[in-house]
Amino acid sequence: MLICTGLAKHCALIVGLLVLQPMVCLGADHAELPIASGDPIPGTTKKIASVSSVYVDGDRLVFEGSNDDGAGYGVVVKKAGVWQLDGWVDTSTLVLKKKSSLSGKKLVFIASDAIGDQGIFGVADVTAADNLPIQILGAGETLPGVSPSNTFQVADIVDVELVGSSLVANIKKASSGRPAGEGLYHLPNFPTTTGMELILGTAQLTELGYIGDIYDFSHNGKKAIVSMEGDFGPVIFVTEDLGRSPALTLVADTATAIPFSDENFSNFGNVQLRKKAAFEGRNGVISGIYYTTDPGVERLSRIVDTTMDVPGLVGKKFTRFDGISVDQSRFLFVGETSDGGRSVFSGLESIGGGTAKREIFVGMDVGHKILETIHFNRKSLGSVLVASQFDDGSSGVVLAESSIGVPSFPGFAMLMLMVVALLATGFAATIEQQA
């Protein structure tokens, strides 16, 4: 009994110390330039001329840029702790639309050919020596329509996203006016280029009415989140699967209350789906980023909105958001602030929990260059990185070495020493009492 009592006292003290220590998620210790204009391209005499966007999957970066001959994608890997340009995907015969998606070694992107027709192109292995793009879909090709008996010709590709081997694209019809419009299509086995099927399309009848315009989408290889409008007004749905005419689960519409507000949503912006369904929602009063882990069952949670203070900027508020990227409990987003600034923020669960960090921002000094623009790709998650332009006219990839998402305690080593010391004292005291 004496042993239990002695341990209980000291364990209580230890727990108290742990509780009193504020939880902190460390932000970026520094930012680096893995790649920049002027860097040589291996195996050639050419150099990178510009960098316009960047995509990441694990330890591999792929950036969209140009060299002396035209546009292309550079492949960057980290070897022995050093970022190195490891390959180049030549797209010099194409005009890139800056809509691309990377999954492992697979890359898909939207581009126009020499006569201006748009298409979807792909590379099965960006690290391979023979990595020339193949065309997956081109303008004028025929796709199935809303009715299985109907078809239409492709006019424009709005966006594309690749997860594993599942490619989903938002594609416009060749004719104009309703019921012509957009369709969300799924190609299940990229790099196979055949078998693209309609998921949802303009004039398709749903539980709420007819679909009109499809504004944005994201998918996780199994389901898709879609921001669209129709007879029912602006709405966000999650599909049951990626098959034809799937069941739809409502995430939010204009009858949905905005968390921590007396207002309802009036329209929606960017969406993203991984383990969480996240989206930008707004009305004339408030704008924010919200999510749910279980659409239709779990209520919406707030990550950030325009009523909240900006971390690290006393007295400043957010004014708008862009580039949402959310997975499990971690979030990344671009926020614009009331002082005119534009920054990438990262954190856990909610910015209101005190775990957010301003990682990369316009005006930041990176390698003695001043960052002037930020291009954040919402389809990349796991690293805080952007494609940027600098004050000297150069461009490059900026990577923040952030440990956000790893809980830590201030003075953790000292705290552990105190814990060991208290335990030792507790055991000594109980043994003495027994004696």
C-alpha positions in Angstrom: 0.0 0.0 0.0 2.9 2.3 0.8 4.5 1.6 -2.5 1.3 2.4 -4.4 0.8 5.6 -2.4 4.4 6.7 -3.0 4.2 6.1 -6.7 0.8 7.7 -7.0 2.1 10.9 -5.5 5.0 11.1 -7.8 3.2 9.9 -10.9 0.6 12.6 -10.2 3.3 15.2 -10.1 4.8 13.8 -13.4 1.3 13.9 -15.1 0.9 17.5 -13.7 4.1 18.6 -15.3 3.2 17.0 -18.6 -0.2 18.7 -18.6 1.3 22.1 -17.7 3.7 21.9 -20.6 2.0 23.6 -23.6 1.7 21.4 -26.7 3.7 22.9 -29.6 4.1 21.8 -33.2 7.3 23.1 -34.6 7.2 25.1 -37.8 9.8 25.5 -40.5 13.3 25.8 -39.1 14.5 27.1 -42.5 13.6 27.1 -46.1 15.8 25.8 -48.9 15.9 25.9 -52.7 16.0 22.2 -54.0 16.0 23.5 -57.5 16.2 26.9 -59.2 16.6 28.5 -62.6 20.1 28.4 -63.8 20.7 24.8 -62.5 22.2 22.4 -65.1 20.1 19.6 -66.5 22.1 16.3 -66.1 23.3 14.7 -69.3 22.9 17.9 -71.4 24.5 21.3 -71.8 21.2 23.0 -71.0 20.1 24.8 -67.9 16.7 25.3 -66.3 15.2 28.6 -67.5 12.1 28.8 -65.2 10.0 27.0 -62.7 6.2 27.6 -62.6 4.7 24.8 -60.4 5.8 21.8 -58.4 4.3 18.5 -57.3 5.5 16.1 -54.6 5.0 12.4 -53.8 7.2 11.1 -51.0 10.9 11.9 -51.7 10.3 12.8 -55.3 9.6 16.3 -56.6 8.4 17.0 -60.1 8.4 20.6 -61.2 6.9 22.2 -64.3 9.3 24.6 -66.0 11.4 25.3 -69.1 14.9 25.0 -70.5 16.5 26.5 -73.6 14.4 24.3 -75.9 11.0 24.8 -74.3 8.7 23.5 -71.6 9.2 20.3 -69.6 9.0 18.5 -66.2 12.1 18.2 -64.1 12.4 15.2 -61.7 14.2 16.0 -58.4 15.2 13.4 -55.8 17.0 13.6 -52.5 20.3 11.6 -52.4 22.5 11.5 -49.4 20.7 14.5 -48.0 21.1 16.6 -51.1 18.4 17.5 -53.6 19.4 16.6 -57.2 17.9 17.0 -60.6 17.5 13.4 -61.7 15.7 13.6 -65.0 13.8 15.7 -67.5 10.4 15.0 -69.3 10.6 16.8 -72.6 7.3 18.5 -73.5 8.8 21.1 -75.9 6.3 20.2 -78.7 3.4 21.0 -76.3 2.0 24.1 -74.5 1.5 23.2 -70.9 -1.7 24.4 -69.1 -0.3 24.2 -65.6 -2.8 21.5 -64.6 -0.8 18.4 -63.6 -0.9 15.6 -61.1 1.8 13.3 -59.8 1.3 9.9 -58.2 4.4 7.9 -57.4 6.4 7.8 -60.6 3.3 8.5 -62.8 2.6 12.0 -64.1 -0.5 13.3 -66.0 -1.0 16.8 -67.3 -3.1 19.0 -69.6 -1.4 20.6 -72.7 -2.2 21.9 -76.1 -0.6 20.6 -79.3 0.9 22.6 -82.2 -2.5 23.6 -83.6 -3.9 24.5 -80.2 -6.1 21.5 -79.4 -6.0 20.4 -75.8 -5.5 17.0 -74.5 -4.5 14.9 -71.5 -1.0 13.5 -71.6 0.8 11.1 -69.3 4.1 9.6 -68.4 4.1 6.1 -66.8 7.6 6.5 -65.2 9.1 10.0 -64.9 12.5 8.4 -63.8 12.8 6.2 -66.9 15.2 7.1 -69.7 12.4 6.7 -72.3 9.9 9.0 -70.6 8.3 10.8 -73.5 4.6 11.7 -72.8 1.8 9.7 -74.4 -1.6 11.2 -75.3 -4.4 9.8 -73.2 -7.3 11.9 -74.6 -7.5 14.7 -77.3 -9.9 17.3 -78.5 -12.4 15.9 -80.9 -12.4 12.4 -79.5 -15.7 10.8 -78.5 -16.7 10.0 -75.0 -19.9 8.5 -73.5 -22.6 11.0 -72.5 -25.1 11.1 -69.6 -27.3 8.6 -71.4 -25.4 5.4 -72.3 -26.7 5.8 -75.9 -25.3 9.4 -76.2 -21.8 10.5 -77.0 -20.1 13.9 -77.4 -16.8 15.3 -78.7 -14.1 16.6 -76.3 -13.5 20.4 -76.6 -11.6 21.3 -73.5 -10.0 19.6 -70.4 -10.6 21.7 -67.3 -8.6 19.8 -64.7 -7.1 16.3 -64.0 -6.1 14.4 -60.9 -4.2 11.1 -60.6 -4.3 8.9 -57.5 -2.5 5.5 -57.9 -3.8 4.3 -61.3 -7.1 6.2 -61.1 -7.3 9.3 -63.3 -10.3 11.6 -63.0 -10.8 14.6 -65.3 -13.3 17.4 -65.7 -14.0 17.6 -69.5 -16.1 20.1 -71.5 -18.2 19.1 -74.5 -17.6 20.5 -78.0 -21.0 22.2 -78.2 -22.0 25.3 -76.3 -24.9 26.1 -74.0 -27.0 23.8 -71.8 -27.5 20.9 -71.7 -24.0 20.8 -73.1 -21.3 21.5 -70.5 -18.9 19.5 -68.3 -18.5 15.9 -67.4 -16.5 14.2 -64.7 -14.7 11.2 -66.2 -12.8 8.3 -64.7 -9.9 6.3 -66.3 -9.3 3.4 -63.9 -6.0 1.9 -65.1 -3.5 4.5 -66.2 -1.2 4.2 -68.1 -3.8 2.3 -70.1 -5.4 5.0 -72.3 -8.8 3.4 -73.0 -11.9 2.8 -71.0 -12.7 6.3 -69.8 -16.3 6.4 -68.3 -18.6 9.2 -67.2 -19.1 9.6 -63.4 -21.3 12.8 -63.4 -22.3 15.2 -66.2 -24.3 18.3 -67.0 -28.1 17.7 -67.3 -27.8 14.5 -65.3 -30.7 14.0 -62.8 -29.7 13.6 -59.1 -31.7 13.4 -55.9 -31.9 17.2 -55.8 -32.3 18.0 -59.4 -30.3 18.4 -62.6 -26.6 19.1 -62.6 -25.4 22.3 -64.2 -21.8 23.4 -63.9 -19.0 21.4 -62.3 -16.7 23.9 -60.6 -14.0 21.7 -58.8 -13.3 18.2 -57.8 -10.8 15.9 -56.0 -10.7 12.2 -55.5 -8.8 9.6 -53.4 -8.9 6.7 -55.8 -12.2 5.4 -54.4 -14.5 8.4 -54.1 -14.7 11.9 -55.4 -15.7 15.2 -53.9 -17.4 17.6 -56.3 -18.3 21.3 -56.1 -21.1 22.0 -58.6 -24.3 23.9 -59.3 -27.7 23.0 -60.8 -31.4 23.4 -60.2 -30.5 23.0 -56.5 -28.0 25.9 -56.3 -24.4 25.6 -55.2 -23.6 22.3 -53.5 -20.8 19.9 -52.5 -21.3 16.1 -52.8 -19.1 13.1 -52.2 -19.7 10.2 -54.6 -20.2 6.6 -53.3 -17.5 5.4 -55.8 -16.0 6.4 -59.2 -18.5 4.4 -61.3 -21.3 5.8 -63.5 -24.1 7.7 -61.8 -23.0 6.9 -58.2 -25.0 7.6 -55.1 -24.2 11.1 -53.7 -23.8 12.2 -50.1 -24.3 15.8 -49.3 -21.4 17.6 -47.7 -22.8 21.2 -47.7 -25.2 23.4 -49.6 -26.9 26.8 -49.1 -29.0 25.5 -46.2 -25.9 24.3 -44.3 -24.9 26.5 -41.3 -21.3 27.8 -41.3 -19.5 26.4 -38.2 -19.1 29.1 -35.4 -21.4 31.4 -37.3 -25.1 32.3 -37.5 -24.8 32.4 -41.3 -25.3 29.8 -44.0 -23.0 29.0 -46.9 -23.8 30.8 -50.2 -21.1 29.4 -52.5 -18.0 27.2 -52.4 -14.5 27.2 -53.7 -11.7 24.7 -53.8 -12.4 21.1 -52.6 -10.0 18.2 -51.7 -10.6 14.6 -50.7 -8.1 12.3 -49.0 -9.0 10.8 -45.6 -11.1 14.0 -45.0 -13.5 15.9 -47.3 -12.3 19.5 -47.2 -13.6 22.6 -49.0 -13.6 26.4 -49.0 -17.0 27.8 -48.2 -18.2 31.4 -48.0 -21.0 33.9 -48.0 -20.9 37.7 -48.1 -19.8 37.9 -44.5 -17.4 35.1 -43.8 -15.0 32.8 -45.7 -13.2 29.7 -44.4 -11.9 26.2 -44.8 -13.9 23.3 -43.4 -13.9 19.5 -43.4 -15.6 16.4 -42.3 -14.2 12.9 -41.9 -17.5 11.1 -42.5 -19.8 13.1 -44.9 -23.4 12.9 -44.1 -22.8 11.6 -40.6 -20.1 13.8 -38.9 -20.8 17.5 -38.6 -18.5 20.0 -40.3 -15.4 21.2 -38.5 -13.6 24.5 -39.0 -9.9 24.7 -39.9 -9.7 28.5 -40.4 -11.9 31.4 -41.3 -11.8 35.2 -41.8 -12.8 35.9 -38.2 -9.5 34.4 -36.8 -6.2 36.0 -36.1 -3.2 35.1 -38.3 -0.6 33.1 -36.5 2.6 35.1 -36.1 1.0 38.4 -37.2 -0.5 40.2 -34.3 -3.7 42.1 -35.1 -4.0 40.7 -38.6 -6.9 38.7 -40.0 -7.3 36.4 -42.9 -9.1 37.8 -46.0 -9.2 34.8 -48.4 -7.9 31.3 -48.9 -6.5 29.1 -51.7 -4.8 25.8 -52.3 -6.3 23.6 -49.6 -4.5 20.3 -48.8 -5.8 18.2 -45.9 -4.9 14.7 -44.9 -5.8 13.0 -41.6 -5.2 15.7 -39.0 -2.8 17.9 -40.9 -3.6 20.8 -43.1 -1.8 23.1 -45.6 -3.3 26.1 -47.2 -2.5 29.5 -48.8 -3.9 32.4 -46.9 -4.1 36.1 -47.8 -4.1 38.5 -44.9 -5.4 42.0 -44.1 -1.9 43.5 -44.6 -1.8 42.3 -48.2 0.4 39.3 -47.5 0.2 35.9 -49.0 1.6 32.8 -47.1 1.5 29.1 -46.8 0.3 27.8 -43.4 0.4 24.3 -41.9 -0.9 22.9 -38.7 -3.0 20.3 -37.0 -6.8 20.0 -36.9 -7.7 23.7 -36.5 -5.8 26.9 -36.5 -7.8 27.7 -33.4 -5.9 25.0 -31.5 -2.7 27.0 -31.5 -0.8 24.5 -33.7 -0.6 26.6 -36.9 2.6 27.9 -38.4 3.3 30.4 -41.2 5.8 28.4 -43.3 6.5 30.3 -46.5 5.5 33.9 -47.3 5.9 36.6 -49.9 8.8 38.8 -48.8 10.7 35.8 -47.2 14.5 35.7 -47.7 15.4 32.3 -49.2 19.1 31.9 -50.0 19.6 35.7 -50.3 16.6 36.0 -52.7 13.4 37.7 -51.8 10.3 35.6 -52.6 7.8 37.6 -54.7 5.1 35.0 -55.7 3.8 31.7 -54.4 2.3 28.9 -56.5 1.0 26.1 -54.2 -0.3 22.9 -55.6 -3.2 21.5 -53.6 -2.7 18.0 -55.0 0.6 17.6 -53.2 0.7 16.7 -49.5 3.4 15.8 -47.2 5.8 18.7 -47.7 5.4 22.5 -47.5 6.7 23.6 -50.8 5.8 26.1 -53.5 7.1 27.3 -56.9 8.2 30.9 -56.6 9.4 33.9 -58.4 12.2 36.0 -56.8 13.1 39.7 -56.8 16.1 39.1 -59.1 13.9 37.6 -61.8 14.8 34.0 -61.1 12.4 31.2 -60.1 12.6 28.0 -58.2 11.1 25.5 -55.7 11.0 26.6 -52.1 10.8 23.8 -49.5 10.2 24.5 -45.9 11.8 21.9 -43.6 8.9 21.7 -41.3 8.2 19.3 -38.4 4.6 20.5 -38.1 2.5 17.5 -37.2 5.0 16.0 -34.8 3.9 16.9 -31.3 6.7 18.1 -29.1 7.2 19.6 -25.7 9.4 22.6 -24.8 12.4 21.4 -22.9 11.5 17.8 -23.6 14.9 16.4 -22.7 14.9 18.3 -19.4 11.4 17.1 -18.6 12.4 13.5 -19.2 15.3 13.9 -16.8 12.8 15.3 -14.2 10.6 12.3 -14.8 13.4 9.8 -14.3 14.6 11.7 -11.2 11.0 11.8 -9.7 10.5 8.1 -10.3 13.9 7.3 -8.7 12.9 9.5 -5.7 9.5 7.7 -5.5 11.0 4.3 -5.4 13.6 5.3 -2.8 10.9 6.8 -0.6 8.7 3.7 -0.8 11.6 1.4 -0.1 12.6 3.5 2.9 9.0 3.5 4.2 8.9 -0.3 3.9 12.2 -0.6 5.8 
